[in-house]
Amino acid sequence: MSQQDGRTLLVSGGAAGLGAAVVAAAAERGWRPLVLDKQAPSGPVADFRAVDVGDSAETEDAVQQLVREHGGLDAVVTAAGVDSCGPLTSVSAADWERVIRVNLLGTAAVVRAALPALQRSHGRIVTVASTLGLRVAGDASAYCASKFGVVGFTRAMAMELAGQVGVTLAIPGGMRTGFFDGREEQYKPPDVTKLNRPEHVAENIMHVLTRPRGAEIRELVMCHEEEPSWP
């Protein structure tokens, strides 16, 4: 086992998609993955809390419980995310605001609750934004607003926590996950073979988390070579 083995990693949204891929990649390295999600994960996790990341108070309580029970924390990946597509006037206020609560306020709640433990361990945070946090798309106003918010939040945290906690902004393009399930056809990718596999993105995130102390990757854009979301 290397000196990286045995570290404790918290993943929000760790039951599916990119979050589940990060959990699997961490477990393969001997890390202890802790998961926050509305559904139970099927992968190899050390602990799990059923939580709606859109509820900040519930999320912070769950993070604090996990930290107490596991004696600390070495890293956090905020992978929980939702979307609600459509013109602004056709998306209900409840759905639009839920995207903001889960994607942006949920990210902040996880980081806020985990921060004291990460400062003690000189740990790392990886927030998951999107290429739609750097550019816009029509009929995606809630998602773009939330991910632009994650970009700003993470850049501010990198400045605020310099020398205390490593902070990285992960910016993936589209991935072959269930994220696009249930959408109208016009909001689905035309060719899923031109999307990244979540396990490939997860390997890049683990690369960030295993850098030597003090060597930071501040931002990381990850896209399939033929996906048009970047540049």
HELIX and SHEET records of a PDB file:
HELIX    1   1 GLY A   17  GLU A   28  1                                  12    
HELIX    2   2 SER A   56  HIS A   70  1                                  15    
HELIX    3   3 LEU A   88  SER A   90  5                                   3    
HELIX    4   4 ALA A   93  ILE A  100  1                                   8    
HELIX    5   5 ARG A  101  LEU A  105  3                                   5    
HELIX    6   6 GLY A  106  SER A  121  1                                  16    
HELIX    7   7 THR A  131  GLY A  133  5                                   3    
HELIX    8   8 SER A  141  GLU A  160  1                                  20    
HELIX    9   9 GLY A  178  PHE A  180  5                                   3    
HELIX   10  10 GLU A  185  TYR A  187  5                                   3    
HELIX   11  11 VAL A  192  LYS A  194  5                                   3    
HELIX   12  12 PRO A  198  LEU A  209  1                                  12    
SHEET    1   A 7 ASP A  47  ALA A  50  0                                        
SHEET    2   A 7 ARG A  32  ASP A  37  1                                        
SHEET    3   A 7 THR A   8  SER A  12  1                                        
SHEET    4   A 7 ALA A  75  THR A  78  1                                        
SHEET    5   A 7 ARG A 124  VAL A 128  1                                        
SHEET    6   A 7 GLY A 166  PRO A 172  1                                        
SHEET    7   A 7 GLU A 219  MET A 222  1                                        
END                                                                             
